[in-house]
Amino acid sequence: MFPVNTHCSLPSDESCTIRVGPKVTLIQEGQRVGVGAQSYSCGECKQCKNDNETYCPVLMMDTYGSEWPETGIVSQGGYSSHVRTHEHWVFPIPEQLETNLVAPMLCAGLTAYSPLVRNGAGPGKKVGIVGLGGIGHFGIMFAKALGAETWAISRSRAKEADARKLGADGYIATAEEGWEKDHLCSFDLIINCASSSQGFDLAKYLSLMDVHGRWISVGLPEEDGQVIKAQNLIANGVLIGASHLGSRREMLDMLKLAADKGLRGWVEELQIGEEGLKEAMVRMKKGDVHYRFTMTGYDKVFA
């Protein structure tokens, strides 16, 4: 196991480390920090020791909705005023990044960033981002910042202006007849961030991939999903995979990139509390989010 080092941070407008354990070396008291969507793993397995702790097969603890095996306590995520977390899962926030704008980057941002860097996004590569939502808007932002030719892929052209502002070099609207024909066998990497699989013609999407191009899914649609046929893979030898969050190393690299490039999430702030949470859930179900909510006002509510 990792050495037992703990700290307590306040996820408010000024999130800071309140207290650290005697063996803590990665953070300091008073330092502004953030915690992402995962807050623990075993620390001893092959995956944990090779920057793959988000794939730990022994113990996976999410920051919200996970039950700690020894105590039965359920993690509450951003609904709590304070959190005690192992230092490995606590990340110093660069001073250039505003707290409420960087908060969604610790989950949605990392979810987009990790598969981009692990699959070679960069200069000379053509990268597509399917689904311009909370994760997808970070995907466009980071793919462009990494130097890739970046394309947004969405059903209609309703979000094209936003995609261009985020840095997209091109835009594909899949509701248009023959949308795939001008882009066959041209993408090195596509990150699928879509939250729905309804009307999703996977074969057409896969036809966009260059030989041995990579289709990586990070979105988790609630529907049954796609049927994958070998016949749809053989024409270009496309490789299909998925990705889950990202490592500590990737988190720190992502935050540095955002600070260096001046990247900011597109965030709407809502007040923590019954009304704010209700609005967030209702609008999220309706898809009325551009492109992430950050709950604020913890100091007032938990005073």
C-alpha positions, 0 to 999 in steps of 0.5 A: 500500500501507499504510506498512510499520508492524508490531508484535508482540503476544502472544495470551495472558491479557495480550495486549499490544504488545511492539514497534512500528515507527517509523511506527506511530501507531495503537497503543503499546508495552505497550497491550493489543490484539487481532487479528481474523480478517483481517490485511491488504488492499491498502490502495489500492483503492476498497474499502479507502479507503472502510471496505470493506477486508474486501471488497478484491478485490486482496489478502485475508489472513486471520489463519489459513490464508492464504499470504503471496504473497511468502514462502509463509508460512501464517498460524497465527492463535491457534495462535501465541505471537506475531504480527506484524500491520499496525497497521490490523488491530490494535485497542486493547481498552477496559479495561472488557473482559476479554481472554478474553471479548472475544477471540471478539468480534473475529471472531464479534462483528464478523461480527454487528455489521457487517451490523446497523449497515450495514442500519439496526438500531436504534430502531423496527426489528424485527430477527431473528437466525437461529441461536443459536450463536457468531455468533448470540449476539453478534447478539442482544446487539448488536441489542438494544444498538443499540435494535432490537426483537430476536427470536431464531429457532431450530429448537426452544425449547431455547435460549429461556432463553439468548436471553432472557438475551442480550436477545431480546424474542421467540423463534420456534421453527421446528420448530413447526407454522405458526411463520411465520404470526404474523410475516408481513411484519413484520421489517425485517432478519434476520441469518442466522447458521445453520451448517446448511441442512438442513431450512431452508425459505427461502421461509418465512423470507423471508415474515417480511420487511417490504416491501423488508426485508433478509435478510443471511447470515453463516453458512457451512453446509457443505451445498449451500445454498438454492435461491432462486426469484424467486417467493419474493421478489416478494410483499414485494420482499425484498432478499437479501445477505451480509456479511463481517467488518467494517471497522476503524471498525466494530470500534472502534465495536463495542468501544466499544459493548460497553464502554459497555453492559457486553456480554460474550461467553458464553465457555468457556476451554480450555487451549491444547495438544493436549488442549484443542484436541482437546476444542474441535474435537470439541465444536465438531463436536457443537455443544456450545459455549455459545457460544464457546471461548477458548484460554488458557494461552499463557504456560505452553505457549510458555515 
